[in-house]
Amino acid sequence: MTYSKDGKLFTFPDVLYGPEIMVPMSEVPAMVAYPDSVLSPTEYHCDLMQTDYTFYSREVARDPLQIMTIQKYLTRQLPLLIPDIMDEVKRGFDEFWGLDTEGWKDIAVQPTMEKIVTRVSNRVIRDFLQWQVQHTVAHPDPRECTPDVIASRVESVSFAAMHTTMTSATNAVFDLYSTPPEKDYIGAIREEVQVVAREGVTLAGEHIPYGCVVGAPAWTIQRDPAIYNAGTQFDPFRYSRAGEQLDDAADDPKTRFAMTTTKDDFLVWGHGRHACPGRFFGSCMLKLLLAYAILNYDIEHLSAMPAYTWMGDTAFPSPKATLRVRRRKGTV
């Protein structure tokens, strides 16, 4: 963090992915402005997941038509999909968290969220399959229209949507219920809800050679007290409050603080041209998951946030951490 605040590069020793070169926030605009021929997230992901061997066709990852399908169809059709998403959210919580309004029940949050998110994603995949077929019919390569390639593209979208949303939803629940009850966040929410150049690249005055992994330290940027007031403390209304304080006539629109808006200091979805194309679907699913849980369940508060399980540079919720839940009376 010290190097990052001083505008210097630093190396993050990642045992899973190899060393990653982290750039300071001041260099994020320069980093995301480089073309794919200089800095390529696609090449990194293909190497990380060994897609030449793990995907049915190498073109599924290297020529991601499914991303264009997300942008052209899924994001635009999202309002029409909300009833289906909500139906699966309700069915999932009712089954895995229960309907008992009298007794408390210990539930493992991460495994149950994984099952609920999987159901929601697969419900939407039904429509996505049709959109993908429509999108590939006009493709000049006839192999794109084969069932195996289409299925592989749909599968890649399903994979990307599930683990990211599950992780975010689980951590959000633990954050909410490990804060002191007297802050009454729950009551307030219930009320409201109702191909790469070999010469490398230069960033922060340092030459980064070809083949290095480059990123930005999102974890530390978004906890920096110089950027976010009390950045290390959980505050569910941090961004909504900031948006409400903006003058309607201000130069910055209120979408500046929308959950799906990426910025140099808000990197949850990535940033620039390669920001997560499914972030509108992901944010919609997250909000519906949390809204249903908070409105329909009493959940005992925890004394502290369960410790993360770190895998490389990613913090995952513990699959063994539990909450005690009870269905709220009058909601069954």
C-alpha positions as CSV (number, residue, x, y, z in Angstrom):
1,M,0.0,0.0,0.0
2,T,2.9,2.4,0.8
3,Y,4.3,2.0,-2.7
4,S,0.9,2.4,-4.3
5,K,0.2,5.7,-2.4
6,D,3.6,7.0,-3.5
7,G,2.9,6.4,-7.2
8,K,5.3,3.4,-7.5
9,L,4.8,-0.1,-8.9
10,F,5.1,-3.1,-6.6
11,T,5.1,-6.8,-7.1
12,F,2.4,-9.0,-5.5
13,P,3.8,-12.5,-4.9
14,D,1.0,-14.8,-6.0
15,V,1.6,-18.5,-5.5
16,L,-1.2,-19.5,-7.8
17,Y,-0.8,-17.1,-10.7
18,G,2.8,-16.1,-10.4
19,P,4.1,-12.6,-9.5
20,E,1.7,-9.7,-10.4
21,I,2.9,-6.2,-11.0
22,M,0.5,-3.8,-9.3
23,V,0.2,-0.2,-10.6
24,P,-0.8,2.8,-8.4
25,M,-4.3,4.3,-8.8
26,S,-2.7,7.2,-10.7
27,E,-1.7,4.8,-13.5
28,V,-5.0,3.0,-13.8
29,P,-6.3,5.3,-16.7
30,A,-3.0,4.8,-18.6
31,M,-3.2,1.0,-18.0
32,V,-6.8,0.6,-19.3
33,A,-6.1,2.9,-22.3
34,Y,-3.6,0.5,-23.8
35,P,-4.9,-1.6,-26.7
36,D,-5.1,-5.4,-26.5
37,S,-2.0,-5.6,-28.6
38,V,0.0,-4.2,-25.7
39,L,-1.9,-5.3,-22.6
40,S,-4.3,-8.2,-23.1
41,P,-6.6,-9.6,-20.3
42,T,-7.7,-12.2,-22.8
43,E,-4.3,-13.7,-23.1
44,Y,-3.9,-13.6,-19.3
45,H,-7.2,-15.5,-18.8
46,C,-6.4,-18.0,-21.5
47,D,-3.1,-18.8,-19.9
48,L,-4.5,-18.8,-16.4
49,M,-7.3,-21.3,-17.2
50,Q,-5.4,-23.1,-19.9
51,T,-8.4,-22.7,-22.3
52,D,-6.7,-24.4,-25.2
53,Y,-7.2,-27.6,-23.2
54,T,-10.1,-26.9,-20.8
55,F,-12.5,-25.4,-23.4
56,Y,-14.1,-27.3,-26.3
57,S,-12.7,-24.8,-28.8
58,R,-9.8,-22.4,-28.2
59,E,-11.9,-19.7,-30.1
60,V,-14.4,-19.7,-27.3
61,A,-12.0,-17.8,-25.1
62,R,-9.9,-16.0,-27.8
63,D,-12.8,-14.8,-29.9
64,P,-15.5,-14.2,-27.2
65,L,-18.7,-13.8,-29.2
66,Q,-20.6,-14.6,-26.0
67,I,-19.5,-11.2,-24.6
68,M,-21.1,-9.5,-27.6
69,T,-24.3,-11.5,-26.9
70,I,-24.3,-10.3,-23.3
71,Q,-23.9,-6.7,-24.5
72,K,-26.5,-6.9,-27.3
73,Y,-29.2,-9.0,-25.6
74,L,-28.8,-9.7,-21.9
75,T,-28.2,-6.2,-20.6
76,R,-31.1,-4.8,-22.8
77,Q,-33.5,-7.6,-21.8
78,L,-32.6,-7.5,-18.1
79,P,-35.8,-5.7,-16.9
80,L,-37.9,-8.4,-18.6
81,L,-35.9,-11.2,-16.8
82,I,-36.4,-9.8,-13.2
83,P,-39.6,-11.9,-12.5
84,D,-37.8,-15.1,-13.5
85,I,-34.7,-14.2,-11.4
86,M,-36.9,-13.3,-8.4
87,D,-38.8,-16.6,-8.8
88,E,-35.6,-18.6,-8.6
89,V,-34.3,-16.5,-5.7
90,K,-37.5,-17.2,-3.7
91,R,-37.5,-20.9,-4.5
92,G,-33.8,-21.2,-3.5
93,F,-34.1,-19.4,-0.2
94,D,-37.3,-21.1,0.7
95,E,-35.7,-24.5,0.2
96,F,-32.2,-24.0,1.6
97,W,-32.8,-21.4,4.4
98,G,-36.3,-22.7,5.2
99,L,-39.8,-21.5,6.1
100,D,-39.8,-22.2,9.9
101,T,-40.8,-19.0,11.7
102,E,-40.3,-20.4,15.2
103,G,-37.0,-22.1,15.4
104,W,-33.5,-21.0,14.5
105,K,-31.5,-22.9,12.0
106,D,-27.7,-22.9,11.4
107,I,-27.0,-22.6,7.7
108,A,-23.7,-22.6,5.8
109,V,-23.9,-19.4,3.8
110,Q,-21.4,-20.0,1.0
111,P,-22.7,-23.5,-0.1
112,T,-26.3,-22.4,0.0
113,M,-25.6,-19.2,-1.9
114,E,-23.7,-21.3,-4.5
115,K,-26.8,-23.4,-5.1
116,I,-29.2,-20.4,-5.3
117,V,-26.9,-18.5,-7.7
118,T,-26.6,-21.6,-9.8
119,R,-30.3,-21.9,-10.1
120,V,-30.7,-18.2,-11.0
121,S,-28.0,-18.3,-13.6
122,N,-29.3,-21.4,-15.3
123,R,-32.8,-19.9,-15.5
124,V,-31.4,-17.0,-17.4
125,I,-29.1,-19.3,-19.5
126,R,-32.3,-20.6,-21.1
127,D,-32.8,-17.3,-22.8
128,F,-29.1,-16.7,-23.4
129,L,-28.9,-19.9,-25.4
130,Q,-31.5,-18.6,-27.9
131,W,-29.7,-15.2,-28.1
132,Q,-26.4,-17.0,-28.7
133,V,-27.9,-19.0,-31.6
134,Q,-29.3,-15.9,-33.1
135,H,-26.0,-14.1,-32.8
136,T,-23.9,-16.9,-34.4
137,V,-26.1,-17.6,-37.4
138,A,-24.6,-14.7,-39.2
139,H,-21.0,-15.7,-38.3
140,P,-18.8,-16.4,-41.4
141,D,-17.2,-19.5,-39.7
142,P,-19.7,-22.4,-40.0
143,R,-18.2,-24.1,-37.0
144,E,-19.7,-21.4,-34.8
145,C,-23.1,-22.8,-35.6
146,T,-22.3,-26.3,-34.3
147,P,-24.1,-27.4,-31.1
148,D,-20.7,-28.1,-29.4
149,V,-19.3,-24.6,-29.9
150,I,-22.6,-22.9,-29.0
151,A,-22.8,-25.0,-25.8
152,S,-19.2,-24.2,-24.9
153,R,-19.9,-20.5,-25.3
154,V,-23.0,-20.7,-23.1
155,E,-21.1,-22.8,-20.5
156,S,-18.3,-20.2,-20.3
157,V,-20.9,-17.5,-19.4
158,S,-22.5,-19.7,-16.8
159,F,-19.1,-20.4,-15.2
160,A,-18.2,-16.7,-15.1
161,A,-21.5,-15.7,-13.6
162,M,-21.8,-18.3,-10.8
163,H,-18.6,-18.1,-8.7
164,T,-18.3,-14.3,-8.8
165,T,-21.9,-13.6,-7.8
166,M,-21.8,-16.4,-5.1
167,T,-18.7,-14.9,-3.5
168,S,-20.0,-11.3,-3.5
169,A,-23.4,-12.3,-2.1
170,T,-21.9,-14.4,0.7
171,N,-19.4,-11.7,1.7
172,A,-22.2,-9.1,1.6
173,V,-24.4,-11.2,4.0
174,F,-21.5,-11.7,6.4
175,D,-20.6,-8.0,6.2
176,L,-24.2,-7.0,7.0
177,Y,-24.6,-9.3,10.0
178,S,-21.2,-8.9,11.5
179,T,-21.8,-5.1,12.1
180,P,-23.1,-4.0,15.5
181,P,-26.9,-4.4,15.6
182,E,-27.3,-0.9,17.0
183,K,-26.4,0.6,13.6
184,D,-29.7,-0.8,12.4
185,Y,-28.5,-1.3,8.8
186,I,-31.0,-4.2,8.5
187,G,-34.0,-2.1,9.4
188,A,-33.0,0.7,7.1
189,I,-32.5,-1.7,4.2
190,R,-35.8,-3.5,4.8
191,E,-37.5,-0.1,4.7
192,E,-35.9,0.9,1.5
193,V,-36.1,-2.4,-0.3
194,Q,-39.6,-3.0,-0.1
195,V,-2.5,-10.5,-29.3
196,V,0.4,-8.7,-27.2
197,A,3.4,-6.4,-28.2
198,R,6.7,-7.9,-27.2
199,E,8.4,-4.6,-26.3
200,G,6.4,-4.4,-23.1
201,V,4.9,-1.3,-21.6
202,T,5.9,1.7,-19.4
203,L,3.8,2.6,-16.4
204,A,4.7,4.9,-13.5
205,G,8.0,5.5,-15.2
206,E,9.0,1.8,-15.0
207,H,9.4,-0.5,-17.9
208,I,7.3,-3.7,-17.6
209,P,8.7,-6.4,-19.9
210,Y,6.6,-8.7,-22.2
211,G,4.9,-11.6,-20.4
212,C,4.3,-9.9,-17.0
213,V,0.9,-9.8,-15.3
214,V,-0.2,-6.3,-14.6
215,G,-3.0,-5.2,-12.3
216,A,-4.2,-2.6,-9.8
217,P,-4.5,-3.2,-6.1
218,A,-8.3,-2.9,-5.8
219,W,-8.4,-4.2,-2.2
220,T,-6.1,-1.5,-0.9
221,I,-7.5,1.3,-3.1
222,Q,-11.0,0.8,-1.9
223,R,-9.9,0.7,1.7
224,D,-7.7,3.8,1.5
225,P,-8.9,6.4,4.0
226,A,-7.6,9.1,1.7
227,I,-10.1,8.0,-0.9
228,Y,-13.0,6.6,1.1
229,N,-13.9,7.9,4.5
230,A,-13.5,5.0,7.0
231,G,-12.6,2.8,4.1
232,T,-11.8,-0.2,6.2
233,Q,-15.3,-0.2,7.8
234,F,-18.3,-1.8,6.2
235,D,-20.9,0.9,5.3
236,P,-23.8,-0.4,3.1
237,F,-25.0,3.1,2.3
238,R,-21.6,4.6,1.3
239,Y,-22.4,5.0,-2.4
240,S,-26.1,5.6,-2.2
241,R,-25.5,8.4,0.3
242,A,-22.9,10.0,-1.9
243,G,-25.3,9.8,-4.9
244,E,-28.1,11.5,-3.0
245,Q,-25.8,14.3,-1.9
246,L,-25.0,15.3,-5.5
247,D,-26.9,18.3,-6.9
248,D,-29.2,17.4,-9.8
249,A,-27.5,20.2,-11.8
250,A,-24.0,19.0,-11.0
251,D,-21.6,18.0,-13.7
252,D,-21.3,14.5,-12.4
253,P,-24.5,12.5,-12.9
254,K,-25.8,10.4,-10.1
255,T,-24.8,7.3,-12.1
256,R,-21.3,8.1,-11.0
257,F,-22.1,6.2,-7.8
258,A,-24.2,3.4,-9.4
259,M,-23.1,-0.1,-8.6
260,T,-22.3,-0.9,-12.2
261,T,-20.2,2.3,-12.8
262,T,-16.5,1.6,-12.9
263,K,-13.9,4.2,-11.9
264,D,-10.2,4.4,-11.2
265,D,-11.0,4.0,-7.5
266,F,-13.9,1.5,-7.9
267,L,-12.5,-1.6,-9.6
268,V,-15.0,-4.3,-8.5
269,W,-16.0,-5.0,-12.1
270,G,-12.6,-4.1,-13.6
271,H,-12.3,-0.9,-15.7
272,G,-12.1,0.4,-19.2
273,R,-13.0,-1.6,-22.3
274,H,-12.7,-5.0,-20.5
275,A,-14.9,-4.1,-17.6
276,C,-17.2,-7.1,-16.8
277,P,-19.9,-7.1,-19.5
278,G,-22.3,-9.0,-17.3
279,R,-22.1,-6.6,-14.4
280,F,-25.6,-5.3,-14.9
281,F,-27.0,-8.9,-14.6
282,G,-24.7,-9.6,-11.7
283,S,-25.7,-6.5,-9.8
284,C,-29.3,-7.2,-10.4
285,M,-29.0,-10.7,-9.1
286,L,-27.0,-9.6,-6.0
287,K,-29.6,-7.0,-5.0
288,L,-32.5,-9.4,-5.4
289,L,-30.6,-12.1,-3.3
290,L,-29.9,-9.7,-0.5
291,A,-33.3,-8.1,-0.6
292,Y,-35.1,-11.4,-0.3
293,A,-32.9,-12.7,2.5
294,I,-33.2,-9.4,4.6
295,L,-37.0,-9.1,4.1
296,N,-37.9,-12.7,4.8
297,Y,-35.4,-13.9,7.5
298,D,-34.4,-12.9,11.0
299,I,-30.6,-13.5,11.1
300,E,-28.6,-13.5,14.3
301,H,-25.7,-11.0,14.3
302,L,-22.1,-12.2,14.5
303,S,-19.5,-10.8,16.8
304,A,-17.1,-10.5,13.9
305,M,-16.8,-10.9,10.2
306,P,-15.7,-14.5,9.4
307,A,-12.1,-14.6,8.1
308,Y,-11.6,-14.7,4.4
309,T,-9.9,-17.6,2.7
310,W,-7.3,-16.2,0.4
311,M,-6.5,-17.9,-2.9
312,G,-3.8,-15.9,-4.7
313,D,-5.1,-12.3,-4.9
314,T,-8.7,-13.2,-4.3
315,A,-10.6,-13.3,-1.0
316,F,-13.2,-16.0,-0.8
317,P,-15.8,-16.4,2.0
318,S,-15.2,-19.4,4.2
319,P,-17.4,-22.4,3.1
320,K,-17.6,-23.5,6.7
321,A,-18.9,-20.2,8.2
322,T,-22.5,-20.3,9.3
323,L,-25.4,-18.0,10.3
324,R,-28.4,-18.7,12.5
325,V,-31.5,-17.9,10.5
326,R,-35.3,-18.0,11.2
327,R,-38.1,-17.3,8.8
328,R,-39.8,-14.0,9.7
329,K,-43.4,-14.4,10.8
330,G,-45.9,-13.3,8.2
331,T,-43.7,-14.0,5.3
332,V,-44.7,-17.6,4.5
